[in-house]
Amino acid sequence: MSLKRVQVELGDRAYGVLIGSGAVGELSSLLPERATRVLVVTQAGIPFDVLPLLGSRNVRRHEIGAGESAKSIDTVMSILDALGEMGATRNDVIVSVGGGLVTDVAGFAASLWHRGIGVVHVATSLLAMVDAAIGGKTGINTRHGKNLVGSFWQPRAVICDTDALASLPASEIRGGRGEMAKYHFLTGDDLLALGIDELVARCVQIKAEIVEQDEREGGRRALLNYGHTLGHAIERESNFAVSHGEAVAIGLVFAAKLARRMGRIDSSRVEYHERVVRDHYGLSIDLPKALSHDRLVVLMQGDKKALNGLTFILDGPRGCEVVNGVDEALVREVLAESEVR
């Protein structure tokens, strides 16, 4: 078994990301030696049963719900209750097994128990492998917005066993491709030209390099939200019928059109965004017609990046950067332009 390893260099909180077929077999060796209790947080239908890999430790499986409604404080409290029932100390560890929802919620719970215990993520979706499980951002949704409550809590290790991808429906793969398209615009890399292990490793490397420079999103890390301002709003306004990655894909092209309206880029750069997202990554670029523009604007105003009015990551002469105070009337014009005909 030949696994790829990407190191996230964060001083005494550095950790490795193992990538490849059979990587989950390394799980036990990645747990803290002093951990005697392990809470496995997962969902129904996840392809990996890691319990047999955890040896003689006191292990408990805790299943959480599916869908964005499960990304809630109630779910976090259920994990904390499970830790309490098994007598978990600050020496013990959570193992999350699942997609981005699982890693976000389990990571948040880990940051809270005894003010922080270890967490190891076993990412089983393409989205989690290339983005959600890497970088230490955890969080839950509230009625006011997506990911508004959370913490920065780096895992002890991340496992991306690419065998898990074989069981995913096509919609899950499309979701991951939305985040890959984001990396494409940030780096120019043609990620689809790579084999699956190399693809995941390159995405992890891109994110790791940015996180190492800006762990807590005070500067460059905000660029990882390219396409996400509208993307998160589409998710919520569609009641999550549009998946995260598919919503981000629409948000990428919307952001390009908005940048053109603001004189930051020309039409050829917008057409490039459209070709990459639609033709290369196979994702829709059109805003669904049924979504309320009024609601989308309200949701975008509540985005966690917003410090001064509507805030977007926009392409420009110096590449992508954070732009605050974008005119609402201009945003509404581009929403109308972006709607499916």
Secondary structure, 3 states (H helix, E strand, C coil): CCCEEEEECCHHHCEEEEECCCHHHHCHHHCCCCCCEEEEEECCCCCCCCHHHCCCCEEEEEECCCCHHHCCHHHHHHHHHHHHHCCCCCCCEEEEEECHHHHHHHHHHHHHHHHCCEEEEEECCHHHHHHHCCCCEEEEEECCEEEEEEEECCCCEEEECHHHHHHCCHHHHHHHHHHHHHHHHHHCCCHHHCCHHHHHHHHHHHHHHHHHHCCCCCCHHHHHHCCHHHHHHHHHHCCCCCCHHHHHHHHHHHHHHHHHHCCCCCHHHHHHHHHHHHHHCCCCCCECCCCCHHHHHHHHHCCCCCCCCEEEEECCCCCCEEEEEECHHHHHHHHHHHECC
